[in-house]
Amino acid sequence: MPLTETRLRALKPKDKPYKVADDRGLYIEVSPSGGKLWRFRYRIGTVEKKLSIGSYPEINLKDARQAAYEARVKVASGGDPAMDKRKQKIRSEFLSAQTFEAVAREYIDEMMVQNGRADATIIKANFFLDQLTDAIGCRPIDEIEPFEVLAPLKRLEAKGKHETAKKTRSFASRVFRYGVATTRCKGDPTTMLRGALITPKAKHYAAILEPKDLGGLLRAIQDYTGNFITRYALLIAPHVFVRPGELRHADWKEIDLEEGVWRIPEGKMKARRPHAVPLSTQVVGYLKELAEMVGTEGYVFPSARASVRPMSENTLNAAFRRMGFTKDEVTAHGLRATASTMLNESGLWNPDAIERGLAHGDSNAVRGVYHRGKHWDERVRMAQWWSDYLDTIREGGKVINVAFAKG
């Protein structure tokens, strides 16, 4: 006889568990402690299986019958409700352990550290994670809502750190997308926040754009009396116009002084593509002088405190400040803008060759000998012309006429 609410309330515990049937496989099991648990009995082939539906009175008779009906439908269509419930439980337990911080650290390790990303990139990623840890670090990544991510970003904005807030949101987005790819979450909640943050004002690195001023800087570098390794880094930096991080991570094994080429592996490049820098005779000369003093093992510009580490990212800018140049006058990164502007204004060089020299827009990700790409011969001539030009303005000579031949 089917159960009723009255009969259910009247069921009393006994010395041993017992069952009372309702209808079509649904029954309730009463334990010696008085607990009442709904179960549904069904078969998959010749195998009898049981599905736990929940406790009475939390699950009343009507809801238990509805759950049993849905289970029968699933069985009729070839499913296994008990197996599905077990899988869901395992997944829920798995996801609850997949916190944002755990997934983020895995992302940093697998997608950055093991892929050989630059140390500076990894340090920045950990910095962005630190901005989010207190708010969402311990939260299961699959349960995080957009407002939870927005809160720490708004706190950064309130401190005037608009660029940091923007980059932190971008980092969080990459972590969530990694979580989607590895089945830890279903989507990226930060996509809804793109219009919620203040757009930071474009900030350009201070750069010298007048030949007379550049000549003064070059003379100051020539007379620099600080650490000799820093001095050589300062001497070389204006000639090669690589990013400061690429310069300070230069390794002797990447440099061919005979051929006059510095081959930078993709792991050290911002665009994750290998890059080659043609070296003028002046740069080769500086490097040979430095090699005679420090040898040709490890970093070209090692840290003053530990030779196994590159010089600090602040070293060159700190040297500029000691020479009397303010951060609004010159920066290490601004030397790239100096070279780009003056080379373009000379009218002597193909803009594409200049862009390749700056490691912009090179879509050819893999080359057998990657310095033999398009514009290489022109870049070799341009590197020598630029070094000769720098020597001229350093000595106070006239600015080279743009009508000079490129050959």
Secondary structure, 3 states (H helix, E strand, C coil): CCCCHHHHHHCCCCCCCEEEEEECCEEEEECCCCCEEEEEEEEECCEEEEEEEEEECCCCHHHHHHHHHHHHHHHHCCCCHHHHHHHHHHHHHHHHCCEHHHHHHHHHHHHHHCCCCCHHHHHHHHHHHHHHHHHHCCCEHHHCCHHHHHHHHHHHHHCCCHHHHHHHHHHHHHHHHHHHHCCCCCCCHHHHHCCCCCCCCCCCCCCCCCHHHHHHHHHHHHCCCCCHHHHHHHHHHHHHCCCHHHHHCCEHHHEECCCCEEEECHHHCCCCCCEEEECCHHHHHHHHHHHHHHCCCCECCECCCCCCCECCCCHHHHHHHHCCCCCCCCCCCHHHHHHHHHHHHHCCCCHHHHHHHCCCCCCCCCCCCCCCCCCHHHHHHHHHHHHHHHHHHHCCCCCCCCCCCCC
